[in-house]
Amino acid sequence: MMANRKFLLQTLILLLVLTVALVGCSSPESSSTPATDSAATNSASTETPSTETPASSDTETQYPLTIKHALGETVIESKPERITTVQWANHDVVLALGVVPVGFSAANFGVQDDSGLLPWTAKKLEELGVKDPNVFQDTDGLDFEAISDSNPDVILAAYSGITQEEYDLLSKIAPVVAYPTAPWATTWREQVTYNAMGMGMEAEGEQLIKDTEDMIKEKLSAYPQIKDKKVVWVNFSAEDMSKLHIYTPVDSRVSFLHELGMVYPESITKQITDPNSYSLNLSGENAEALKDADLIVGYGNDELLKAIQADPLLGKIPAIKRGSVAFIESDTPLVAAGTPNPLSISYTIDDYLKLIGGAIDQINE
């Protein structure tokens, strides 16, 4: 029976994968990471690890279970034992709940080696005794064959940019839990909630959220200067200062800044025309919209900051002029922590708060 199932899945993949490719599986919404262009990371394993799911304390979960999301409704007939995840960070939620996915996507930025694992993922795998995880690559489109070969009971994609076509194809393999509202707009709490529901571990997910909230609150107590500061996440390009790429409040990076006590200025929020879009583009000529920002967060380094400060338009932005900028350098663990989940938050929050707090301290200097 298993052989027949695998044959049917492989046949469906051969028939449908070309259709998925033609509708743009490499578009920004379906890329394996949110709004990031990165070099591919090599897949790490050909061996599928076993999954030992701890006994659930959630005695209220009843099956069949129906989960509504942006791409439809997913029905899960019984508690999944084999969990596969795709695209960004969903595997970290699974690992944080003490379960090892039978397959998951490689991280493709912020990784320091060719493992496809960010340091918090590697640390948790080590804690769980896993030496050879089944990691597959989806930088240039989902690896449907690898996903099928992992033989999942459920596929988790609560934080992702999968398209409707990709969702439909994945659903031929196993039930799929997609994002609640829009691509790449899932907060870390929603990531935990939706993925935990898909695992049949809703109560454990609620506890994980509480534990993470308590840890964040404790860490924040050392940085009272952060509260109520106006912040904007802006991506600048040294090659083209005429365009600014801004993440909106629905983006998980920005929602986490709000959780840390900061707010977006009205001069930016009134520029947003699509409430479901995680980003907006702003002309450098309209940089005046950033004048109310106490702090600017983005990807970059000191060299980029100096170039921006020298620009005749951008250099006049108060936060830029005084250096109240928290730039996260590329190819570091912190750059990947901008899109938070419980594992990444606990691993990087000390460095993140130190970076933001230091930039805010420039206001009064």
PyMOL commands that set and color helices and strands:
alter all, ss='L'
color gray80, all
select helices_A, chain A and resi 2-22+28-30+90-96+119-127+144-149+164-170+188-199+202-220+224-226+252-259+266-269+284-290+302-310+314-316+318-322+333-336+342-364
alter helices_A, ss='H'
color red, helices_A
select strands_A, chain A and resi 65-69+72-76+83-85+104-105+135-136+154-156+176-177+231-235+243-247+279-283+295-299+325-328
alter strands_A, ss='S'
color yellow, strands_A
deselect
rebuild
show_as cartoon
